[in-house]
């Protein structure tokens, strides 16, 4: 278990963080998990996913929302709580100690949203969320500039994008079998299987390669991409190449379902004139191609 | 990052749902365990320890005044619940399906890691009072060399701890008559003594001395955040 809570001794210098005496975020949110979070916790803690995730009903479509039956309700997955499930209950993994702020029991394997809290990122700017539960003034001016926050935010968008592809394939499989009701353990097994193979892909690429992919992963605002663009630019753009490889892994499942267009969310409203950056330098086409997306994106829970 | 496979004993530990041992009334961690948990989780020992009066004089019993009362410490328990059984260790986590896990993981005390093995007259044995609900342990479940090594290290840490307690008791004895000390002060003394020992033994090495080398490599391989 590495130093927990975070940053207390980064680079040998004491960096003040309010987390040492606060555990509000561990007690007051429904914490969404990506497929990679589930796989990581399951394999490293040697727990079955059913032992630490719960199903959350979703009204509106989201990239991580899955169905268990065609035309049925949407669900997402979140971390379980201790005792009766309610938003203001402590996380199931929380170590509660009398006379001390609580500590995370799975710190090295914690979900990506736990790593990014309380920061957010939009248009390349990493900053403190407005609605945080942290003690007022707890985060000093400029603390969002520490590189680890940007790294975490990049990982968040990366993980959610890949998970979106994973979920999309499952939903297509469900849609291909109308009248069949699938059960949650099947969905969880699929997630573990897919991420086991995605982990092999990451191991083949190596930690430096993965770091480069995650570091250059496009964040919002960004153009929509279709399959042709991905295929055309993948050889020269590392993150696109990874995306194509990951899709190759995901598309091996349920072969009776044709490969889908990329589910990558885009800032679909932006026209070429409104793009604040020159995409050519990123190795991408200059104009976003119209795509039916899910609407404005959300990088934060 | 490839995962190390659990040892046979670890696999049994992970698979155990009951964790009867974690419900034992008194679980006494070693001094080094207290230091490791406190320094890794950045919590004061008083947040996860309790202390109790012990009748017989013991080498690991500390004083808090000149009355001659002896105290020992143990892991704190979780909050009391309206059940027949007493609450388990404060670090025991329960999942919704009724299964249990130790939330300390690799940080768990040596007494927990070696359970239910013990050394009797130079021989590694299974404690007869293990109290496991679902299975009977036998020596083939363990790597005897590893158990011997862990148990020997535990014994060695006990000697270190007793020396630290002895030093504390001398401090108490030398204090002016009527002086009173609190448990927290004893804990701070223990932490400082181990800090000093770790600093002198780790001078020049990269490890922070908190975890055994294999686990430390794993945690340092993580991204910054």
Interface residues (C-beta under 8 A of the other chain):
Chain A: X1 X2 X3 X4 X5 X6 X7 X8 X10 X20 X43 X44 X45 X46 X47 X50 X51 X52 X80 X82 X92 X93 X95 X96 X97 X98 X99 X100 X101 X103 X105 X106 X108 X115 X147 X148 X149 X151 X152 X155 X203 X207 X211
Chain B: X1 X2 X3 X6 X14 X40 X41 X42 X43 X44 X46 X47 X48 X76 X78 X79 X90 X91 X93 X94 X95 X96 X97 X99 X101 X103 X104 X105 X106 X107 X211 X215 X218 X219 X220 X221 X222 X223 X224 X225
